[in-house]
Amino acid sequence: MPQSIPTCAPRTLVDKIWTRHVVVQDGAEVLLYVDRAFIHEGASHAFDKLEEEGRSVARPRQVFAFTDHYVPTIGRDRGLSGIANADIRNMIVRLHANADKHGIRLFGIDDPHQGILHIVPPEQGITQPGLMICGADSHTATHGAFGCIAFGIGASEMMHVMATQAIWQRPQKSMRITIDGELGFGVAPKDVILAIVALIGVDGGTGHIIEYAGSTLRRMSMEGRMTICNMSIEAGARAGMVAPDETTFEYLHGRAYAPKASGWDAALAFWKTLPSDEGARYDREVALSAPEIAPMVTWGTNPAQGAPVTGVVPDPRDVADAIAAQEVASAIEYQGLAPGMALGDIRVDRVFIGSCTNSRIEDLRAAAEVAKLGKAVVSAWVVPGSQHVKRQAEQEGLDAVFRNSGFEWREPGCSLCTAINGDQLRPGERCASTSNRNFKGRQGPGGRTHLMSPAMAAAAALKGRLTDVRELLRRG
Amino acid sequence: MNPFARISAIAVPIDEPNVDTNQLCPTRFNKLPRGPAYARVLFHDRRFNADGSEKEHILNAEPFNRAQIIVADRNWGSGSSRESAVYALYEFGIRCIIAPSFADIHLNNCYKNGLLPVVLGEAECEALRGQLRDRPGATIAVDLDAQTVTDARGGIHRFDIDPVRKKCLLEGLDDIARTLQYQRAFEAFEADYRNERAWLYA
């Protein structure tokens, strides 16, 4: 009997990267090699543990540190001394000191490339296809837009990664979310991911790595893909990815840490082998039609509690499950809304355009397109994701557009998304925000958050209420 | 890490799905060094007014302020990766959380700090919470070695746990010791990997 020809089962993008990083297997867990680790000021707990155990950083050249969570977004010309709150200043001082002590590349408060840890590594070409990346932040999924496995971990795991350059993991299930067709007028990548999270729920992706696929993604810029991967965690998935393609390669070429000369050719040849094979199987498949997605806003206190801006606040009495109904009622109460209220009637006090979800150059361009149509009637901040984005926006004159329309143009950082640098809402204040989380108190104790795209946030600034940006743009 | 073997303790019901880590530890407390101050951080903004006075909250009231077990609802610990959420639970005195499901990163953070997450069915958790509401101060027993939860009425519920995680919790082992056993495999792996992907190390 002839031997059957051995065939390799079709493999997914995730399989290919995961398998190559397995150092050893121990029971249900594998020890994975970590190519690059990203930390921010909050890694103080991980450094404390290292110190406590008398350990050092195993591969300091593969760890990158960013000052973003605690940096102020005004008065930066005064550097550290511009930070009045000693506890906040100390978080930055400690990161600087720890990076210095362990020989870690630091994008510090005064660095010309300073910015958010999910904005700077792509810009610098540190994020590349095929890598295993761990970040001390749940939005590390952002980097998956380049076709790498990137996920957030806590302080203990980050300490382990720094001490060993590896991490114990158990296999994840695979989910493919396919989005096909052309996005409608005024509809942005943020609307796509808000629609996905609303569809599958805040725990719909738990235990899975999501691969985003389909013609909509293929046509989308790296910035858009990053926005989508960024919020994978809001559906419970620690990682989200997009297969690398010409868009990815073109974005990376020539960046500071991107491979050069013959290294580029070798890397490129490897990167092209990464996309999932035809016929690869996934544990779960979800499909969305891009033309059916409308500009989204959240009304509640988790990222799945969202709806098209043309919709209304739901009525808990329409929710069958008692606990789910209670959850909706509690969200509506916290948000100070009423069931059945049109989302377009919700007035806002503040507008925030920024965060690792939406502070890249394309986001600022989209917001500026809308901002130039009028004047902000409420306090509206624009916080670029990095010094690089800030400079580019200024070269394009976007800062002038924002200023002329009454928006505040600030310095790069996480700012009002994570609200720990001193930028925060006052109790009861309501904010139209391009960030990723609308949890109770996320933007400050008692603050209320509505998530949306940059263009939608700019529209809310001009109208002082949640507004369908399509109407504004059509009237132009 | 402190080992976990078994406890019999007051359990508190938290009837709310999708409790996120911003509730367990509001962001501004992330910068606190680990220590007893975290006991007050747990659910801080729901438990305390701006002036520091107590609000009405189940964790502020006798006997639940002495609880060491939480019986929760689905998707406990969603959101941010902050390990401070676990510090808050631990310093408050919580050693075990029973829920129908956990968010991924928070689940790992629990394991790494000697806090046992137990997954039971949605109906079982609801029944347990009902018992605790009916008899405030009732105790639940959790035996990791036997993989059982004994509820307030003496009912026994078996739970699954990965053998590696079980061993680490029972013995209070941290991962680094485990990883260092494989140092030679790691070095061989890395040499080969660096050779294959030289562009990453140029």
Contacts between the chains, C-beta under 8 A, distances in Angstrom:
chain1	res1	chain2	res2	distance
A	20	B	193	7.9
A	23	B	182	6.6
A	23	B	185	5.8
A	23	B	186	5.4
A	23	B	189	4.6
A	24	B	182	5.0
A	24	B	185	5.0
A	24	B	186	7.9
A	26	B	164	6.4
A	26	B	178	7.2
A	26	B	182	8.0
A	27	B	162	6.9
A	27	B	163	5.7
A	27	B	164	4.3
A	28	B	162	5.2
A	28	B	163	7.7
A	28	B	164	6.5
A	29	B	162	7.7
A	29	B	164	5.6
A	31	B	179	6.3
A	31	B	182	6.2
A	31	B	186	7.4
A	33	B	186	7.8
A	33	B	189	6.1
A	33	B	190	6.8
A	33	B	193	6.3
A	35	B	200	6.7
A	42	B	30	5.7
A	42	B	31	7.8
A	42	B	82	7.3
A	44	B	31	7.1
A	44	B	33	7.7
A	45	B	33	8.0
A	45	B	34	6.6
A	45	B	83	6.0
A	45	B	84	7.2
A	48	B	33	6.7
A	48	B	34	7.1
A	53	B	176	7.4
A	55	B	176	7.3
A	70	B	31	7.8
A	87	B	31	5.9
A	88	B	31	7.6
A	90	B	31	7.8
A	91	B	31	5.4
A	128	B	200	7.7
A	130	B	197	7.9
A	131	B	200	7.9
A	136	B	81	6.9
A	137	B	80	7.9
A	137	B	81	6.1
A	138	B	79	6.9
A	138	B	80	5.3
A	138	B	81	4.2
A	138	B	105	6.0
A	152	B	81	4.3
A	152	B	105	5.8
A	153	B	81	6.2
A	153	B	105	6.6
A	153	B	108	7.1
A	154	B	81	5.3
A	154	B	82	7.2
A	154	B	83	3.8
A	154	B	86	7.4
A	154	B	105	6.1
A	154	B	106	7.9
A	154	B	108	6.5
A	154	B	109	3.9
A	154	B	112	6.8
A	155	B	83	4.0
A	155	B	109	7.8
A	156	B	83	6.3
A	156	B	109	6.8
A	156	B	112	3.6
A	156	B	113	6.7
A	156	B	174	7.8
A	156	B	175	7.9
A	157	B	108	6.3
A	157	B	109	7.8
A	157	B	112	6.5
A	157	B	175	8.0
A	160	B	175	5.1
A	160	B	176	5.9
A	160	B	179	7.0
A	163	B	176	5.7
A	164	B	176	6.6
A	164	B	179	4.9
A	164	B	180	7.4
A	164	B	186	7.4
A	165	B	190	7.8
A	166	B	179	6.1
A	166	B	186	6.3
A	168	B	175	5.7
A	168	B	178	7.5
A	168	B	179	7.3
A	170	B	162	7.3
A	202	B	18	5.5
A	202	B	75	6.3
A	202	B	78	5.7
A	203	B	18	7.2
A	203	B	74	6.7
A	203	B	75	4.1
A	203	B	78	6.9
A	203	B	101	6.4
A	203	B	103	7.0
A	206	B	75	7.1
A	206	B	101	6.7
A	206	B	103	6.6
A	206	B	104	5.9
A	207	B	104	6.7
A	233	B	79	7.7
A	233	B	105	7.8
A	236	B	75	7.0
A	236	B	78	6.7
A	236	B	103	6.1
A	236	B	104	6.8
A	238	B	104	5.1
A	238	B	105	6.4
A	259	B	199	3.8
A	259	B	200	7.8
A	259	B	202	6.9
A	260	B	202	6.9
A	263	B	198	6.8
A	263	B	199	3.5
A	263	B	202	5.4
A	264	B	199	7.3
A	266	B	198	7.2
A	266	B	199	5.8
A	267	B	197	7.8
A	267	B	199	4.7
A	270	B	197	7.4
A	302	B	18	5.5
A	302	B	20	7.0
A	302	B	78	7.5
A	323	B	15	6.8
A	323	B	16	7.8
A	323	B	17	6.0
A	323	B	73	6.3
A	324	B	17	7.2
A	326	B	15	7.5
A	326	B	16	7.7
A	327	B	16	6.9
A	327	B	17	5.8
A	327	B	18	6.9
A	330	B	16	7.6
A	418	B	27	5.7
A	419	B	27	6.1
A	419	B	28	7.6
A	420	B	27	4.9
A	420	B	28	5.6
A	420	B	30	6.7
A	420	B	31	7.4
A	427	B	50	7.6
A	437	B	20	7.8
A	437	B	22	7.2
A	437	B	79	6.4
A	437	B	80	7.7
A	439	B	20	4.7
A	439	B	22	4.2
A	439	B	23	7.0
A	439	B	79	6.1
A	440	B	22	7.0
A	440	B	23	6.5
A	440	B	45	7.5
A	441	B	22	6.2
A	441	B	23	7.7
A	441	B	26	5.8
A	441	B	45	5.1
A	442	B	22	5.4
A	442	B	27	7.4
A	445	B	26	6.9
A	445	B	45	5.2
A	445	B	50	7.1
A	446	B	45	7.9
